[in-house]
Amino acid sequence: MNSKKARFASSARLSLPLSLIALSLAGAVHADPYDPAHPEARATGDWGGLRNELFNDGFDFSLEYVGEAATVMSGGYDKDKTARYADQFALGMDVDLQKVLGWHDAEFKLAVTERSGRNITNDRIGDPRVGTLSSSQEVYGRGQTYRLTQMWYKQKFLDGALDIKFGRFGEGEDFNSFPCDFQNLSFCGSQVGNYVNTWYNWPVSQWAARIKYNITPEFYAQIGAYAYNPSNLETGNGFELNTSSGNKGAVLPVEVVWSPKVNGLPGEYRLGYYKSTANASDVYKDVNGNPQGQTGLAAKSDGSKHGWWVVAQQQLTSVGGDTSRGLSVFSNVTVHDKATNVVDNYQQVGLVYKGLMDSRPKDDIGVGIARIHVNDDVRRREEQINSENGITDYDDPSFVPVQHSEYNAEIYYGVHVTDWLTVRPNLQYTKHPGGVDEVQNAFVAGLKIQSVF
């Protein structure tokens, strides 16, 4: 039998803190295209007319900033009340190649991001032996460094019905996409990337291609191929383009998207499936098919992993015929491979109301609740390791915390300060951080700043 220390190290690898895996899609702010008729939507305006001139020539530049502060008011693993701040800058250039080169329906996009700061969830909320499953500051993660986040070319054919995109980008730009106005990661962006370690989203880019076909004005289907290369996560590889030597496989997503109008109000419904062709470690079995938590041998290697998702968003009401205001509902569900994935399913529901008050028509308020379920085989393996080691005391440093489900909730109010600045104070609640019942439920106060320059 292996030593207790070796078994715990093996457990840490298989039950890798998902707060580190998951922070792949955080902070992806995407400004609307520059509008020369409304330069006040950017903090720096029209640059004395230069920005308008560049836009008319086919060049749209933007600088976006997201900053998030959070402090634990009560609960969590570590009772220290110190606050944390994390942020991101994203410098982007969108080129209309029809205006620049005369290429009909062609576009080029380039974006560089920089992240810095620390995360209250990692530092204070989760048990460091297993980590947490989400994050109270979604903008943190994937290395606090500079990265080439987008570098792609898109071409449309057949009067726009066929849309082909290739270059460097992440899955969540096109597949399992979801807005990112909440500060808790459970309600921000593409949720598949939060629980699948081969799915890299913003700000990490990889070589990829995506083909979309618009079947009707309200319905389209798309398929993609994304190179899975773990070296893309390394800090020194933020601008490394020649990473083919580290390729381990590919992530292949397919999705259908329906965008109907219900009583004249917009909605979007996504159904998708992914397969990862990279080898993946079994969460329960060893190389001989026996319980790894008992034998201590290396984990069984499976040849792939897979899963599926559903995303639904629908506006239900408007205010006096103004569809920019009103109540909307949303829901996300993801289901993952039980043999290889630490999280096997996730559910989320919520509400957003825009323009609740006539005096503040662009403010919004959001409420969300999420459940993240840890694979039962992961729990069984953790129990087996503790049993084999003869450890029953949670406070023993060698004890492997047993994980079940983590629940997250958030309420925010978005103050539309200007057309280029929104400030969202929020309150968050995490029940069983990391899925560990022994960790005290945490109340978090947060503040999210979103701005476009």
N, C-alpha and C positions, 0 to 999 in steps of 0.2 A: 504493500500500500504506500502511496505517496505521503509525504509529510502534510500536516495541517496547513502550513504556509503555502505549499505547492498547490493544494486543493483550493485554497482561497484565491490564489492567483488565477487558477483555471476558471473558478466561478466568476471572477471579475471580468474575464475575457468574454464569457458567454452571456453574462448579465451586464454587458457594457452599459454604463449610465446613458440612458437615452437622451438626457439633457445635452450630452455631447454629440450623439449621433444626430439628434433631431434638428439642431439649429441650422438647417440648411436653406430654409426659405424665408428667414426672418428679414424684416426691414426692407423688403422690396417695394420702394415707393416709385410709382410710375406717373410722372407728370403728364397732364394732357398736352397735346401739341400746342406749341406757341400760337397765339391768336393775335395778329397785328391790331385787330380792333379792340382788344382788351389787354394791353401790355401790363396793366396793374395786377394781372394774375401771377406775375413774376416780381420778386422783390426788387430786382435791379431794373425793371421797366424795359424800355426799348433801346437802351444804350445810346440815347441821342439820335435815334433813327437807324443806327448800324444793325441792330438786331432785326428790325423789319426788313432791311435790305438783304441781310443774309438769309432770312427765312424765304423771301421771295425768290432768292437764287437757289433755294433747295436745302439750306442748312439750318437745323434747329438744335441749338445748344441749351443745356440745362445743368444746373447744379442743385441737387436735392440733399436735404439734411433730415435725419431722424435722430432724436435724442430721447432717451428713456431713463427716468429715475425711479427707484423703488426702495422701500424700506419695510421690514417686517414689524408690524405693530404688536403681534403676539404669535406664539407658536413656533413651529419649525424645529429642526434638530439642534441648531445653535441659537441660544437665546440673546446673543449680541444684537443690539438694535441698529448697528451701523448701516447707513444707506449705501446704495451702489448706483453708479451712472454708467451707461453704455451708449455709444452713438455710432452713426454711419454717415459718411459723405459719399455721394454718387455723382460723378461727373459724366454726362452723356452727350452724344452727338448723333442725331438722326439725319440721314441724308436722303433726299428725294432724288433718286438717280434719273428720273425722267426730266427734271429741271436741269440737273447738272450735266448729264451725258446723253440725254435723249432716249434713255432706255425706258420703254413703256412699262408702267406698273412694277417698277423695281425700287427697292429700298435697302439701305445699309445702316446698321446700328452698331455703335461702339459705346461701351460704358466701363468706367474704372471705379472701383469702390475702395473705401478705407474704413475699417472698423477699429474702435478702441474702447477701453473701459472694462468694467467687471460686472458680474452677474450675481444678484442677491440670491437667486435660487441655488446656484452651485455653492456659494460661500456660506449661506445661512440656513436654507430650508431643508435640503435633502441630506439623508444619511450618506456620508462620503463612501461607505462601503458598497453602495449600489447606485447612488445618485438619484435623480428624479426623472420623471417621464415627460415633463414639459418645462416651461420657463416663464417667469414673471416678467422678463425683459426679452422679447422676441428678437430684438435687433442684435443681441449678443451671439457670438459663436462663429464657428468655422475658421478660427484663427483671427486674432485681432491684428489685421495687417492689410496691405494693399493687394488688390486682385484685379485682373482683367475679367470682368463679369459678363460682358456681352461683346461679341464681335461676329456679327452674322449678316448674311445677304439673303434677301427675300425677293422672290419673283412670282408674279401672278400670270396666269394664262387663261384662255377661254373666257375672256371678259370678266376675269376675277373669280371664276368658279373654282379654278385650281390654284392652290397657293403652296409654293415650295420654299422652304427655309433651311439653310445649312450654315454651319460655322461653329462658334463657341457660345453655348448658352445652357441653361438648366431646364429640367423637365417641367418644373412648376410654371414657367412662362406660358406654356400652352396646355399642359395636361393637369387635371385635378386643380385648376386654378381657382383662387378665392381671394377676396380683398384682405387687406392687412391694416384695419383701423383699430382693432383691439391691441392691447399691449401683451396679454398672455398668449403664448405661442399656440395654445390649444384652439385659438380662434383666429389665427393669422396665417394666411397663405395656404399653399398646397400641403395638406396634412399627410399624404403618403410619405413625403420626404422626412417627416418627423419620426417615422417608425421603421423605415427601411434603409439600412446602411449602404446600399448600393445606389440609392436615388439621391443625386446631388442637385440642389436648387440654388437659388440666389444665396450668397454671392459667388459660389463656386461655379465655374464654367467647365464644360468638357466638349470635345468634338461631337457634333450631333447633326441630325437631319430630321426634318418633320415635313410630312405631306398632308395637306388638308384639302378636302373637296366639299364645296358648298352644294348640297343636293337641292335645297330650296333656300329662300331667303331666311328661313327660321331654323334650318337644320343642316348640320354638317358632320362629317366624320373625318378623323385624322389618325395617323399612325406615325410613330417616331422610332429612331434608333439613337441611343446615347452611349458613348464609350464609358465603361466603368474602369476608372484608373485611380486607385487610392492615392497615388502620388500627387493628384490634383489638390489634395487637402493640405499638403505640406506648405508651410509658410514660405519657403524659398521658391516654390513653384507657382506663385500667384500670376506670373507672366510667362511661364514656361509653356510653349506651344508644342514642342516635340517630346511628348510624354508617351509615345506609342509603346516604348519598351516596358512600361508598367501596366499595360492593359490586361485586365483580368476577365473581360467579357463585355457584355452589353446589356442595357436595360431597354426593353422593347414595349412601349406602351401603345395602346389603342383606345380610342374614345369616340363616343358620339355625343353631340351637344345640341340641345333643342332650346331655342330662345323665343318662346311664344309671347303674345300679348293677351293677358287675361283681363277682360273688361277694360281694355286699353292700357293696362299697366304691365311693365316689363317683368320678365322672369327668365331664369336660365337653369337648365337641368342637364347634368353631366353624368354619364355612366361610362366607366372605364375599367380596363384590365391591364396589368403589366406582368411581364416575365423577365427575370434577371438570369442571364446565362452563366454568371460567375459561380464558382464553387462557394458553398455556404455551410457553416458549421451547424450541426444538429444541436438543438438546445437541451436534449435529454440523453441521447444514445452515445455510446463510445464507439470506437472503430470496429468493435466486435458485435455491436447491436445491443449491448447490455447497458444498464443505467450508469452513466458516467459519474454521477454523484457518489456511487458506491465503489466503482473500480478505480477512479482517479486517472484512467487512461485518457488519451487524446480523444477529442470529440469526433464523431463520424462526420465525414464530408459529403454533403449532398451536391448534386450537379447543377442545381438551379433553385430559385425561389419565385413565388408568384403571389398575386393578390388582386383585389379589385376595389372600386370605390364608387360612391354616389355622392353628388353635390347638388343641392337644390336651393335656389334663391327665388323669391317671388315677392313683388310689391303688391300689397293688398288694398291700400287706400291712397287717395290723393287729398289735397287741401284746395278746395275751390277750383278744381280742374287743373291745378298746378302739379304735374307729375314729378317735379323735383322735390316735392314734400310728401310725407305720408309714411305709413307703417309698412315695413317689409319683414319677412321671416326668412330664416335660412337653416340649413341642416347639412351636416357632413357625416358620412359613414365610410370607414375603411375596414377591410378584412384581409388578413395576411396569412401566409404559409405557417401552419402550426408546427411543422417540423423544424423550421430554421429561424423563425422570428420571435424575439422576446415579447413584443406586443402582438397579440393575434387579432384584436379588434378594437375599434374606437368609434365613439358616437358623440355628436355635438348638435345642439339646437340653440337658437337665439332669435332675438328681435332687434331691429334697428328702426328708430323713428327719426326722420329728418324734418326739420322745421316745426318742432312741437309748438313753438310760440311765434305769433305773427311778428313780434318785434325782433325775433332772431330766426329768420327763415332758413338760414344756411347751417345752423347748429344741428347736431345730431346726438342722440342718446342710444346706447347699445347695451344689451344684456345677453349673456351667453352662459351655458352650462355644458360641460364635457366630461366624458368618462373614458379612461384609458385602461384597458384590461391587459394584465400580464398573463401570458400563456401559462395554463395550468401545469404544463410539463416543466416550465422554469421553476415554478413554486415547488413541485415535487422534488426536483433536483436539489434545490436549496435546502429542503428539509432532510434529504438523504445525506448531504454533506455534513450538516450539523449532527445528525444521528451517528454517522461514521466516526466523527471526531469526538463524540460524547459531550457536546456543548449544548446547553439548553438556556443559558443566561444571555439575554439580548445585549446586556452591557459588557459582555466579554468581547474584547477587540477581535477575537478570532471567529465570533459568531457571524454567520452569513444571514443577513436580514431576509425574511421570507416575504415575497411580494404578491400582492393580489391586484387591486385596482386603485388608481388615483383619480380623484374627481377635482375639476377646476371650475370656478365660476368667476365672472367679471361683470361689473357694471361701469360704464364710462359716460362722461358727458363731453362732447366735442364742441369747444368754443371756436367758432369761425372768426378769428380775429381780423384777418384780411383774406383776400382771395389767394394769397400765397402763404398764409400761416394759420395752422389749426393746432390748438392746444387741448389735450384730452386728459384731464385728471381722472383717475380710476381707482376702484377698490376691487381687490381680488381675494379669493378664498380657495385654498388648496386643502382638500381632505385626503389624508393618508399619503403624504408626499412620497413619491417613488413607489407607491403601492404598499408601503410599510405601515402597518397598523400602529406600531409602537411610536412612530414619529408624530408629534403633536400637530394637529391641524393648524394651518398658518393663515393669518390675515395680513394682506400686503396693501400698502398704499402706494400708488404709482402716478407718474405724470409722463405723458407722451407728447413730444413736439414734432410736428411734420411741417416742413417748409420747402419752398421751391424758389430758387434765385435766378 
